[in-house]
Amino acid sequence: MSKSIATAVAHPNIAFIKYWGNRDDALRIPMNASLSMNLAALSTTTSVEFRCDLQQDDLLIDGQSAAPAALQRVSAFLDIVREQMPEKQHAIIISRNNFPMGAGIASSASAFAALAAAASHAAGLDLDEAALSRLARRGSGSACRSIPAGFVEWLPGREDESSYAVSFAPAGHWNLVDLIAVVNRTHKEVGSTAGHALAATSPLQSARVSDCPRRLALCRQAILEKDFVAFAAIVELDSDMMHAVMQTSTPPLLYWEAATLELMQKVRSWRSQGLPVCYTIDAGPNVHVLCQQQDATQVEELLEQITAAQAVYRSDTGSGVQLV
Ligand code: DP6
């Protein structure tokens, strides 16, 4: 007999080669491959219980009833799981983040990775890692990268079956640390889903996408060889190219704030003074500052002296999704 309740834990991930723009928005088939590492210190724990006595799904996030838009996105995702269930039941979903929701740290990747694992298990589906990654991708593209462990590549594919993520090095392979400098905690006006839909309006997007295999190969090689100098150069270039596309979309998206730019310049000046450090920035103003373990305390202290950084979260490389 299949169990109708399951709980899973997943970590968010930070992309070094970014996903921006879809070939297919509905299926979340990306225009380009991307590469990331999971963040061990941050996690989402989600339990899903399918029950025959419910009229609709019920979603609790960090002890609060979720907003209608969040419930709708989760219900639409659960419909994909329900298609494969003999009896279509609604569910109670209880989700907790170990980091503040309003901190401006993306939670959709860990949220949909944990939800995919818990919901599919509760539904009695026996999915392998690739199938689970494909399912998580339907909820949020970057969530497919939070399924495998450590350093992960999302093979973009051209249709549902071929678009999923794989691990290319375990979490312990390289002691990279992500120091997330939070400069603004308010919710962003234009989220990633709406942003992806604008990517094709930028004349720079085709150049970004066509050069992506080169950047990704360089980044993967830098990680495999633990070559921080090469890693820093390609990670900052990739982040800057994605933001160039955002800033030249119609309408334009400018996620940077004055504090973002201040941090970018500080990171570059520390590196020019010999400290191995670099930045990458997602669809928001916060700055992910990357370095190796041996330099992390010094970098963290430097970041804490910058008043524009309201908080700094520190994370090592993390495992993949796990059922608990
Ligand atoms: C800038 O995965 O959040 O963080 O698929 O619409 O949920 P949806 O988008 P999402 O996009 C992530 C964009 C990014 C870059 C990245 O993580 O690769």
Boltz pocket constraint, residues with backbone or C-beta under 6 A from the ligand:
constraints:
  - pocket:
      binder: B
      contacts: [[A, 13], [A, 14], [A, 15], [A, 17], [A, 18], [A, 19], [A, 20], [A, 28], [A, 34], [A, 106], [A, 108], [A, 137], [A, 139], [A, 140], [A, 141], [A, 142], [A, 143], [A, 192], [A, 193], [A, 194], [A, 196], [A, 281], [A, 282], [A, 283]]
      max_distance: 6.0
